[in-house]
Every structure is written in structure tokens, then in C-alpha cells.
Amino acid sequence: MTVGQITAWSNNVAGFNANITGILANANLTAAMGGDPVRDTEAESPLVLVCVP
């Protein structure tokens, strides 16, 4: 059962993965939302990288 979702935006794939790791390890966030944090990779939207000149 999903009780909440978090959106993470990053400038690149490495940053995105680091953000997800940080979110999953954040004890205060876990306590505030309740339950066990998990990464549902099948429900993730595609990551789009945009290059700005």
C-alpha cells in the first residue's frame, strides 16, 4: 500500500541516484511519513536530461 510519494529532480543520473539514496536513508522523513521507504523503479517516470547552452 502506498501512503505517500516524493518527487526528486536532478541535473544528471548520478545526482538523481544520490538524491534517492539520501531520501531513503532520511530517518526524519521516514518517521514523518510512517512505514518503510522503498524505491519503486517500475513506477518511476523516465529520466530526461536536457542540455542548455
ZAPAVO-793567 format. One line per field, with one value per residue: residue number from 1; residue in three letters; x, y, z of N, C-alpha, C, CB in turn. Coordinates in pm, 1 decimal, m for minus. Glycine has a CB too. Example, Ala and Ser with C-alpha at 12.3 -4.5 7.8 and 13.67 -1.06 7.14 Angstrom:
2
minu	(1/2)
rodo	(ALA/SER)
n_east	(1319.0/1285.0)
n_north	(m569.0/m225.0)
n_up	(780.0/708.0)
ca_east	(1230.0/1367.0)
ca_north	(m450.0/m106.0)
ca_up	(780.0/714.0)
c_east	(1320.0/1290.0)
c_north	(m330.0/3.0)
c_up	(780.0/787.0)
cb_east	(1130.8/1408.4)
cb_north	(m447.3/m59.8)
cb_up	(904.6/572.5)
END
This chain:
53
minu	(1/2/3/4/5/6/7/8/9/10/11/12/13/14/15/16/17/18/19/20/21/22/23/24/25/26/27/28/29/30/31/32/33/34/35/36/37/38/39/40/41/42/43/44/45/46/47/48/49/50/51/52/53)
rodo	(MET/THR/VAL/GLY/GLN/ILE/THR/ALA/TRP/SER/ASN/ASN/VAL/ALA/GLY/PHE/ASN/ALA/ASN/ILE/THR/GLY/ILE/LEU/ALA/ASN/ALA/ASN/LEU/THR/ALA/ALA/MET/GLY/GLY/ASP/PRO/VAL/ARG/ASP/THR/GLU/ALA/GLU/SER/PRO/LEU/VAL/LEU/VAL/CYS/VAL/PRO)
n_east	(84.7/62.2/146.4/240.0/422.0/730.0/884.1/1176.5/1408.3/1683.4/2001.2/2143.3/2198.0/2357.8/2328.4/2053.8/2033.6/2186.0/2025.4/1794.7/1902.4/1969.2/1714.5/1586.0/1739.2/1685.0/1604.4/1432.4/1243.5/1136.1/1016.9/828.4/658.7/586.0/580.6/780.2/1039.3/1065.7/1203.6/1035.2/1104.8/971.5/755.9/865.6/904.4/1038.2/1375.8/1479.1/1729.6/1837.6/2016.8/2148.0/2257.7)
n_north	(m116.5/216.9/505.4/755.7/977.5/1092.3/1338.5/1366.4/1581.2/1616.8/1720.5/1532.0/1176.7/1057.7/1240.0/1214.9/947.1/971.1/1150.0/991.3/787.5/937.6/1027.2/783.5/709.5/896.3/945.5/1116.2/1192.8/942.9/876.7/1081.7/1027.9/766.1/405.1/191.9/308.4/265.9/212.3/234.2/132.2/58.5/227.5/470.7/769.8/825.5/934.1/1242.5/1408.2/1733.5/1947.0/2261.7/2535.8)
n_up	(0.0/m87.6/83.6/47.6/m171.8/m314.1/m506.6/m693.1/m835.5/m1052.9/m1193.6/m1335.2/m1394.9/m1195.7/m985.5/m943.7/m854.7/m620.6/m477.1/m438.7/m279.0/m52.5/26.0/89.6/307.5/500.4/816.8/962.6/770.3/706.8/954.1/970.3/753.4/796.9/796.5/575.2/374.7/25.3/m302.0/m591.5/m876.8/m1109.7/m1124.7/m1168.7/m1354.7/m1683.5/m1690.6/m1797.5/m1962.3/m2009.4/m2211.8/m2176.6/m2356.0)
ca_east	(0.0/136.6/90.6/292.0/522.9/821.5/941.4/1314.8/1459.7/1828.4/2060.7/2201.4/2161.2/2430.6/2261.9/1923.5/2055.6/2230.6/1907.3/1710.1/1971.0/1952.9/1573.9/1557.1/1814.3/1648.8/1525.2/1325.7/1140.7/1072.3/930.9/716.9/566.5/543.7/605.6/915.9/1063.2/1113.0/1213.1/954.8/1162.2/875.3/661.4/937.5/895.6/1170.3/1463.5/1509.3/1840.4/1827.5/2140.4/2120.8/2383.1)
ca_north	(0.0/342.2/609.0/885.3/977.6/1205.3/1364.8/1414.8/1635.0/1630.3/1762.1/1418.1/1046.9/1037.2/1322.6/1154.1/829.4/1018.4/1204.0/878.8/723.5/1026.3/1025.5/655.1/699.5/1007.4/892.7/1210.4/1181.5/812.8/886.8/1172.1/965.4/636.8/291.4/164.2/367.1/177.6/272.6/159.1/169.3/36.0/338.7/594.3/827.8/826.3/1045.6/1318.8/1500.7/1848.0/2024.5/2402.9/2600.4)
ca_up	(0.0/m93.7/170.0/6.5/m277.0/m316.6/m638.2/m686.9/m961.4/m1050.5/m1320.2/m1406.4/m1338.4/m1069.8/m885.3/m916.8/m770.1/m489.2/m409.3/m396.1/m165.8/62.4/68.1/153.4/433.0/587.4/928.6/997.0/667.2/726.3/1072.8/941.0/658.0/850.0/707.7/531.2/243.5/m81.1/m435.1/m687.9/m1006.0/m1218.0/m1128.2/m1195.9/m1488.6/m1747.8/m1660.0/m1918.0/m1945.4/m2100.8/m2220.5/m2202.0/m2398.2)
c_east	(90.1/68.2/140.9/395.0/607.5/875.4/1081.0/1358.1/1609.8/1878.4/2120.3/2165.6/2230.6/2366.9/2127.5/1939.5/2101.8/2113.6/1818.2/1771.9/1953.7/1811.2/1541.6/1625.9/1775.5/1552.5/1409.8/1210.6/1064.1/975.3/808.2/613.2/510.8/571.4/752.5/937.3/1116.7/1118.9/1139.6/999.7/1065.7/776.1/730.6/912.8/1033.8/1248.9/1500.2/1622.4/1828.6/1959.0/2105.8/2252.0/2420.5)
c_north	(123.9/444.4/747.7/868.6/1102.5/1217.6/1421.5/1458.8/1653.5/1670.6/1647.5/1289.1/1022.7/1117.7/1266.2/1034.8/868.6/1075.5/1092.7/809.5/806.4/1026.9/896.9/641.8/806.3/960.5/985.2/1202.6/1050.4/817.0/973.0/1107.3/833.6/526.3/276.3/223.8/263.9/256.0/182.4/198.2/149.6/151.1/472.5/640.5/822.8/951.7/1113.9/1415.3/1609.8/1923.6/2166.6/2469.0/2716.8)
c_up	(0.0/m5.3/134.2/m102.7/m265.6/m457.7/m619.5/m826.6/m947.6/m1188.7/m1400.3/m1333.4/m1205.2/m956.7/m845.8/m823.3/m630.4/m410.0/m357.3/m274.7/m38.9/116.9/143.0/288.8/534.8/696.7/966.5/897.4/681.0/844.0/1044.0/849.7/710.7/748.8/672.6/392.0/144.9/m211.8/m532.4/m828.2/m1122.2/m1231.1/m1157.4/m1338.6/m1551.6/m1709.2/m1790.4/m1886.9/m2051.1/m2096.4/m2259.6/m2238.5/m2308.2)
cb_east	(m96.9/147.8/123.1/352.2/458.0/937.0/852.2/1410.9/1389.9/1895.2/2166.3/2355.7/2195.7/2578.9/2244.8/1855.2/2158.3/2341.2/1828.1/1690.8/2121.2/1992.5/1480.8/1599.7/1961.9/1585.8/1614.5/1380.5/1203.4/1178.2/1009.7/768.9/636.6/394.1/525.1/943.7/1160.5/1020.9/1362.4/801.4/1286.9/800.0/586.3/1087.1/841.0/1155.7/1590.5/1383.7/1977.3/1707.6/2239.7/2054.5/2371.7)
cb_north	(m0.8/394.0/579.1/959.5/968.8/1188.4/1462.3/1304.3/1769.8/1498.6/1863.9/1433.0/934.8/1076.6/1463.1/1110.6/736.5/1124.6/1294.2/777.2/704.4/1165.9/1040.7/540.9/708.9/1121.7/870.4/1353.2/1191.7/703.9/945.1/1300.0/942.0/639.6/305.9/11.6/483.4/52.7/293.2/186.3/89.5/m94.2/346.9/575.9/974.5/818.0/998.7/1394.8/1427.3/1941.9/1961.9/2472.5/2649.1)
cb_up	(122.4/m239.3/314.0/125.0/m416.4/m212.8/m720.6/m631.0/m998.8/m1004.5/m1294.5/m1418.8/m1436.1/m1085.9/m936.3/m1048.4/m834.3/m504.6/m503.4/m512.2/m196.7/25.0/m53.6/62.8/404.7/505.5/1049.8/1002.3/527.8/748.8/1191.8/877.0/524.8/886.9/581.0/530.8/254.8/m95.5/m478.9/m668.2/m1030.7/m1194.9/m995.9/m1171.4/m1484.1/m1901.4/m1583.3/m1970.2/m1955.4/m2062.8/m2322.3/m2078.3/m2541.9)
END
